[in-house]
Amino acid sequence: MRKAALLRELDLCDDALPNLGSWKADIGYLELIVATIRELRPMHVVELGAGASTLVAGRALALNGGGTLHSCDQHGEFVDATSRWLEEHGVAVDLRAAPLVPAPDGWPGQWYDHGALPDRIDLLLIDGPPWTVHPLVRGAAASLFDRIPVGGMVLLDDGARPGERMVAHKWRKAWPGFRFDLVKPGTKGTLIGRRIR
């Protein structure tokens, strides 16, 4: 029901999205992405971890001001397949394969070798790398926080998991210019960060 409503809102066909849940983005996270893009009308969105959210965010951008989605995923074959899937649905995205390398700034695990990204990131979507790399692996996304302007936002999927809760605690201490709140629009929770100063 919610999935069908989301697809109607985005003017996508009924079978545009795969089955959701498990390790994939759930409907609550996808709805939150669309609502956030509708509110912010961002010009530059960076996504870490591609998939259903890439289609949803790319389409929402096209319908709400036409910003650009820059998306990274570590699996080259998946990036190729996702690029074809997006093209089938008329969604244009800067989607790139970004292999994992040692994480920056003392974070454990690995992080995306994402190459050049915009100097200004209005919205940062974090749904990768997978926790199997390390429970705190997504903490390294903070290496991009200085590009987020006041009013810009971060959405961290799976925010209710223990690793992401620890990441949130570290971010709150290191980045007092952001307000972080855990919401549960879906089954796995999302940490929302908004830059307030």
Residue pairs with C-beta under 8 A, 6 or more apart in sequence:
2 27
2 31
3 17
3 20
3 27
4 14
6 17
6 27
6 30
6 31
6 34
6 56
7 13
7 14
7 16
7 17
9 34
10 16
10 34
10 56
10 59
10 60
10 63
11 59
11 63
12 55
12 59
12 89
13 89
16 55
16 89
17 30
17 52
17 55
17 56
18 24
18 52
20 26
20 27
20 30
20 52
21 187
23 130
24 51
24 52
25 51
25 52
25 53
25 56
25 127
25 157
26 186
26 187
26 188
27 186
28 184
28 185
28 186
28 187
28 188
28 190
29 53
29 127
29 155
29 157
29 185
29 186
29 188
29 190
30 52
30 53
30 56
31 185
31 186
32 155
32 183
32 185
32 186
32 190
32 192
33 53
33 56
33 57
33 60
33 125
33 155
34 56
34 60
36 123
36 153
36 155
37 45
37 57
37 60
37 61
37 64
37 67
37 123
38 60
38 64
40 122
40 123
40 151
40 152
40 153
41 64
41 65
41 67
42 61
42 65
42 67
42 122
42 123
42 152
43 65
43 67
43 68
43 120
43 122
44 67
44 68
44 70
44 118
44 120
44 121
44 122
44 123
45 57
45 61
45 67
45 68
45 69
45 70
45 121
45 122
45 123
45 124
45 125
46 69
46 70
46 71
46 72
46 117
46 118
46 121
46 123
46 124
46 125
46 144
47 53
47 54
47 57
47 69
47 70
47 71
47 72
47 125
47 127
48 71
48 72
48 112
48 114
48 124
48 125
48 126
48 127
48 128
48 129
48 138
48 141
49 72
49 73
49 125
49 126
49 127
49 128
49 129
49 130
49 157
50 71
50 72
50 73
50 78
50 79
50 82
50 95
50 128
51 73
51 82
51 127
53 125
53 127
53 157
54 69
54 71
54 82
54 86
54 91
54 93
54 95
55 85
55 86
55 89
55 91
57 69
57 71
57 125
58 69
58 86
58 91
58 92
58 93
59 89
59 91
61 67
61 68
61 69
62 91
62 92
67 122
68 94
68 118
69 93
69 94
70 93
70 94
70 96
70 117
70 118
71 93
71 94
71 95
71 96
72 95
72 96
72 97
72 98
72 112
72 114
72 128
73 79
73 82
73 95
73 97
73 98
73 128
74 97
74 98
74 99
74 100
74 112
74 128
74 129
75 97
76 97
79 95
79 96
79 97
82 95
83 93
83 95
86 92
86 93
86 95
96 114
96 115
98 112
98 113
98 114
98 115
99 112
99 113
100 110
100 111
100 112
100 113
100 129
100 133
101 110
101 111
101 112
101 113
102 110
102 111
103 109
103 110
103 111
103 137
103 139
103 140
104 111
104 140
104 143
105 140
105 142
105 143
107 136
107 137
107 139
107 140
107 142
108 134
108 136
108 137
108 139
109 129
109 133
109 134
109 136
109 137
109 140
110 129
110 133
110 134
110 137
111 129
111 137
111 140
111 143
112 128
112 129
117 144
117 147
118 147
119 147
120 147
120 148
120 149
121 144
121 147
121 148
121 152
122 148
122 149
122 152
122 153
123 152
123 153
123 154
123 155
124 141
124 144
124 145
124 148
124 152
124 153
124 154
124 155
125 155
125 157
126 138
126 141
126 154
126 155
126 156
126 157
127 157
127 158
128 138
129 137
129 138
130 137
131 137
131 138
131 158
131 161
131 163
134 163
135 161
135 162
135 163
135 166
136 163
136 166
136 167
136 170
137 163
138 156
138 163
138 164
138 167
139 166
139 167
139 170
139 171
141 154
141 156
142 171
142 174
142 175
145 154
145 171
145 175
145 178
145 195
148 154
148 195
149 195
150 195
150 196
150 197
151 194
151 195
152 194
152 195
153 192
153 193
153 194
153 195
154 178
154 191
154 192
154 193
154 194
155 190
155 191
155 192
155 193
156 164
156 167
156 168
156 190
156 191
156 192
156 193
157 188
157 190
158 164
158 188
158 189
158 190
159 165
159 168
159 182
159 183
159 188
159 189
159 190
159 191
160 182
160 184
160 188
160 189
161 188
161 189
164 189
164 191
165 182
167 191
168 180
168 182
168 191
171 178
171 180
171 193
172 178
172 180
175 193
177 195
177 196
177 197
178 193
178 194
178 195
178 196
179 193
179 194
179 196
180 191
180 192
180 193
181 191
181 192
182 189
182 190
182 191
182 192
183 189
183 190
183 192
184 190
